[in-house]
Amino acid sequence: MKYTGWPEPGDLVVGRIDEIEDFGVFVDLLEYTDRRGLVHISEVTSGWIKNIRDHVSPGETAVCKVLEVDKDAQQIDLSLKDVNDHQQSEKIQEWKNEQKADKWMTLAFGEDVADEQYGTVANELLGSFGTLYDGFEEAAIHGTESLEHTELTDDEIDAIVDTARANVSVPFVTVTGYIHLESPNPNGVDDIQAALKSATGNGEVADEIDLDVTYVGAPEYRIKVKAPSYKLAEDELTETVDRAREAIESRGGTAEFHRERQTEADNN
């Protein structure tokens, strides 16, 4: 996807080095339609330049900072020297992500998708998430719920979610804890089984979360949560413990949660 508008002063943009002159470098802006900028020789690098071609090459992809924009004169002044290594790598990765997302849009809506529909969907994702890639990533993690606040149709939301979940690699984190469940009742085993069933959420845990409760050794059970973010994982771990505790305590039993596995020696 390419923007039809203009960049703003201070923006970082990705461009391809086109013409190199003694006074500066012309750069085609790859994220914009028919936009070209100029890096004056004084903005190529810090210090004195003997030969500008020692610092830039035709066809090279570069990240530039926008200094000034004159729409009437169709002129964009750029700087190479004002972009540090971290900014460059981060911007290049963002640009590559948007190229991926552009392909996902085609997968979701077809090669022959109308420009109007493409623009409408893209603007909804950009307005809600900042980038197309972030919109697809949120759809992969949170499903239709992440897009319910948009003006997209149900069919469009389903297409985005299905495509996202088939193509987006979502980072996951795993957190683990242990819970001791005990019941003084004669039917204590049934009490513990009920507590474990409650702990697993009765099958109502969110799709993006993988929850596993397993037996370690009486009376200890391990709770492992895999989720797209540390916060989601920690929240689900807390809720799982709370569900188990509420269930066992309602039957006269007790629940004790801890992060590390406790051995018999630890308890003595």
C-alpha positions as CSV (number, residue, x, y, z in Angstrom):
1,M,0.0,0.0,0.0
2,K,1.2,3.5,-0.9
3,Y,0.0,6.7,0.6
4,T,-1.4,9.3,-1.8
5,G,-0.8,12.2,0.5
6,W,2.4,13.9,1.8
7,P,4.7,13.1,4.7
8,E,5.0,15.5,7.5
9,P,8.1,17.2,8.8
10,G,9.8,15.0,11.3
11,D,8.5,11.7,9.7
12,L,10.9,8.9,8.9
13,V,10.4,7.7,5.4
14,V,11.8,4.8,3.3
15,G,13.2,5.7,-0.1
16,R,15.4,4.5,-2.9
17,I,18.4,6.5,-4.0
18,D,17.7,7.6,-7.6
19,E,19.8,10.4,-9.0
20,I,23.1,11.5,-7.4
21,E,24.3,15.0,-8.2
22,D,27.2,17.0,-6.8
23,F,24.7,19.1,-4.8
24,G,22.7,16.3,-3.3
25,V,20.7,13.1,-3.8
26,F,17.2,12.6,-5.2
27,V,15.2,9.9,-3.4
28,D,12.0,8.1,-4.5
29,L,9.8,7.7,-1.5
30,L,8.6,4.0,-1.5
31,E,5.7,4.5,0.8
32,Y,4.1,7.3,-1.2
33,T,2.6,7.6,-4.7
34,D,4.7,9.8,-7.0
35,R,6.6,11.5,-4.2
36,R,10.3,12.3,-4.5
37,G,12.6,14.2,-2.1
38,L,16.0,15.7,-2.1
39,V,18.8,15.2,0.4
40,H,21.1,18.2,0.1
41,I,24.8,17.3,0.3
42,S,25.0,18.9,3.7
43,E,22.4,16.4,5.0
44,V,24.0,13.3,3.6
45,T,26.5,12.8,6.5
46,S,28.2,14.7,9.2
47,G,31.4,16.4,8.3
48,W,33.0,17.4,5.1
49,I,32.2,15.4,2.0
50,K,34.8,15.1,-0.8
51,N,32.8,12.8,-3.0
52,I,29.1,12.3,-2.4
53,R,29.2,9.0,-4.2
54,D,31.4,7.6,-1.5
55,H,28.4,7.7,0.8
56,V,25.4,6.8,-1.3
57,S,24.8,4.5,-4.3
58,P,22.1,4.4,-6.9
59,G,19.3,1.9,-6.1
60,E,20.2,1.8,-2.4
61,T,17.3,1.7,0.0
62,A,17.6,4.3,2.7
63,V,15.7,5.8,5.7
64,C,15.5,9.6,5.6
65,K,14.0,12.2,8.0
66,V,11.6,14.7,6.5
67,L,12.9,18.3,7.1
68,E,10.4,20.4,5.1
69,V,7.5,19.9,2.8
70,D,6.5,22.5,0.2
71,K,3.4,21.2,-1.5
72,D,3.1,24.1,-3.9
73,A,6.6,23.6,-5.2
74,Q,6.2,19.8,-5.0
75,Q,9.4,19.7,-2.9
76,I,10.4,17.5,0.0
77,D,13.6,18.2,1.8
78,L,15.2,15.1,3.5
79,S,18.1,14.3,5.7
80,L,20.1,11.1,5.9
81,K,22.5,12.2,8.7
82,D,19.6,12.8,11.2
83,V,18.7,9.1,11.2
84,N,20.6,6.9,13.6
85,D,21.1,3.1,13.2
86,H,18.3,2.2,15.6
87,Q,15.8,4.4,13.8
88,Q,16.9,3.0,10.4
89,S,16.5,-0.7,11.4
90,E,13.2,0.0,13.1
91,K,11.8,1.9,10.2
92,I,12.9,-0.7,7.6
93,Q,11.3,-3.4,9.7
94,E,8.1,-1.4,9.9
95,W,8.2,-0.9,6.1
96,K,8.7,-4.6,5.5
97,N,5.8,-5.4,7.8
98,E,3.5,-3.1,5.9
99,Q,4.6,-4.9,2.7
100,K,3.5,-8.2,4.3
101,A,0.2,-6.7,5.4
102,D,-0.4,-5.4,1.8
103,K,-0.1,-9.0,0.6
104,W,-2.4,-10.2,3.3
105,M,-5.0,-7.6,2.2
106,T,-4.9,-9.2,-1.3
107,L,-5.2,-12.7,0.3
108,A,-8.2,-11.5,2.3
109,F,-10.1,-9.7,-0.4
110,G,-8.7,-11.1,-3.7
111,E,-6.5,-9.8,-6.5
112,D,-9.5,-8.0,-8.0
113,V,-10.6,-6.2,-4.9
114,A,-12.0,-2.8,-5.8
115,D,-9.9,0.2,-4.9
116,E,-12.8,1.7,-2.9
117,Q,-13.1,-1.4,-0.7
118,Y,-9.4,-1.7,-0.3
119,G,-9.1,1.9,0.7
120,T,-12.1,1.7,3.2
121,V,-10.6,-1.4,4.9
122,A,-7.1,0.0,5.0
123,N,-8.2,3.3,6.4
124,E,-10.2,1.5,9.2
125,L,-7.1,-0.5,10.1
126,L,-4.8,2.5,10.0
127,G,-7.2,4.6,12.0
128,S,-7.7,2.0,14.7
129,F,-4.2,0.4,14.9
130,G,-1.7,2.8,13.3
131,T,-0.5,0.3,10.7
132,L,-2.0,-2.4,8.6
133,Y,0.4,-4.9,10.1
134,D,-0.7,-4.1,13.7
135,G,-4.3,-4.5,12.6
136,F,-3.7,-8.0,11.3
137,E,-1.6,-8.9,14.3
138,E,-4.4,-7.8,16.7
139,A,-6.9,-9.8,14.6
140,A,-4.7,-12.8,14.8
141,I,-4.4,-12.5,18.6
142,H,-7.9,-11.3,19.6
143,G,-10.1,-12.4,16.7
144,T,-13.3,-10.6,15.7
145,E,-13.4,-8.9,19.1
146,S,-10.5,-6.7,18.1
147,L,-12.4,-5.3,15.1
148,E,-15.9,-4.9,16.5
149,H,-15.4,-1.2,17.2
150,T,-14.6,-0.5,13.5
151,E,-17.0,0.3,10.6
152,L,-16.0,-2.9,8.8
153,T,-18.7,-5.4,7.8
154,D,-19.0,-8.8,9.3
155,D,-17.7,-10.4,6.1
156,E,-14.7,-8.0,6.0
157,I,-13.9,-8.8,9.7
158,D,-14.1,-12.5,9.1
159,A,-11.9,-12.2,6.0
160,I,-9.2,-10.3,8.0
161,V,-9.3,-12.6,11.0
162,D,-9.1,-15.8,8.9
163,T,-6.2,-14.4,6.8
164,A,-4.4,-13.1,9.9
165,R,-4.6,-16.4,11.8
166,A,-3.3,-18.2,8.7
167,N,-0.4,-15.9,8.1
168,V,0.6,-13.8,11.1
169,S,3.3,-15.2,13.4
170,V,2.3,-14.1,16.8
171,P,4.9,-14.0,19.6
172,F,3.8,-15.9,22.7
173,V,5.0,-16.0,26.3
174,T,4.5,-18.7,28.9
175,V,4.1,-18.3,32.6
176,T,3.9,-21.2,35.2
177,G,2.7,-21.5,38.7
178,Y,1.7,-24.3,41.2
179,I,-1.3,-24.7,43.4
180,H,-1.9,-27.0,46.3
181,L,-5.5,-28.2,46.6
182,E,-6.6,-30.0,49.7
183,S,-10.0,-31.1,51.1
184,P,-10.7,-32.6,54.6
185,N,-13.9,-34.2,53.4
186,P,-14.4,-37.9,52.9
187,N,-15.1,-37.2,49.2
188,G,-12.1,-34.9,49.0
189,V,-11.1,-36.3,45.6
190,D,-14.4,-35.1,44.1
191,D,-13.8,-31.7,45.7
192,I,-10.4,-31.4,44.1
193,Q,-11.7,-32.6,40.7
194,A,-14.4,-29.9,40.8
195,A,-11.8,-27.3,41.6
196,L,-9.7,-28.4,38.7
197,K,-12.6,-28.3,36.4
198,S,-13.4,-24.7,37.5
199,A,-9.7,-23.8,37.1
200,T,-9.7,-24.7,33.4
201,G,-12.6,-22.3,32.9
202,N,-15.0,-25.0,31.8
203,G,-13.8,-24.5,28.2
204,E,-14.5,-20.8,28.1
205,V,-10.9,-19.5,28.1
206,A,-10.2,-17.1,25.3
207,D,-9.1,-18.7,22.0
208,E,-5.7,-16.9,22.0
209,I,-4.8,-18.4,25.4
210,D,-3.5,-21.9,25.9
211,L,-4.2,-23.1,29.5
212,D,-2.9,-26.4,30.9
213,V,-3.5,-27.7,34.4
214,T,-1.7,-30.9,35.2
215,Y,-1.1,-33.2,38.2
216,V,2.5,-33.0,39.6
217,G,2.2,-34.9,42.8
218,A,-0.4,-34.9,45.6
219,P,-1.5,-32.3,46.5
220,E,0.2,-30.2,43.8
221,Y,-0.9,-29.2,40.4
222,R,0.9,-27.2,37.8
223,I,-0.8,-24.3,35.9
224,K,0.8,-23.3,32.6
225,V,-0.5,-20.4,30.5
226,K,0.6,-19.5,27.0
227,A,-0.6,-16.2,25.7
228,P,0.3,-13.4,23.2
229,S,1.6,-11.1,25.9
230,Y,2.9,-11.2,29.4
231,K,0.0,-9.3,30.8
232,L,-2.6,-11.6,29.2
233,A,-0.7,-14.6,30.5
234,E,-0.4,-13.3,34.1
235,D,-4.1,-12.2,34.1
236,E,-5.2,-15.7,33.0
237,L,-2.9,-17.3,35.6
238,T,-4.4,-15.2,38.4
239,E,-8.0,-15.9,37.2
240,T,-7.3,-19.7,37.0
241,V,-6.0,-19.7,40.6
242,D,-9.0,-17.7,41.7
243,R,-11.4,-20.1,40.1
244,A,-9.8,-23.1,41.7
245,R,-9.6,-21.4,45.1
246,E,-13.2,-20.3,45.0
247,A,-14.3,-23.8,44.1
248,I,-12.3,-25.7,46.7
249,E,-13.0,-23.2,49.5
250,S,-16.8,-23.5,48.8
251,R,-16.4,-27.2,49.7
252,G,-14.4,-26.6,52.9
253,G,-11.0,-27.1,51.3
254,T,-7.9,-24.9,50.9
255,A,-5.8,-23.7,48.0
256,E,-2.3,-22.4,48.2
257,F,-0.6,-20.8,45.2
258,H,3.2,-20.5,44.6
259,R,5.5,-19.8,41.7
260,E,8.0,-22.6,42.2
261,R,7.3,-26.3,42.7
262,Q,7.5,-27.3,46.3
263,T,9.0,-30.6,47.3
264,E,8.1,-32.6,50.5
265,A,11.3,-31.3,52.0
266,D,10.2,-27.7,51.4
267,N,7.0,-28.3,53.3
268,N,8.7,-29.8,56.4
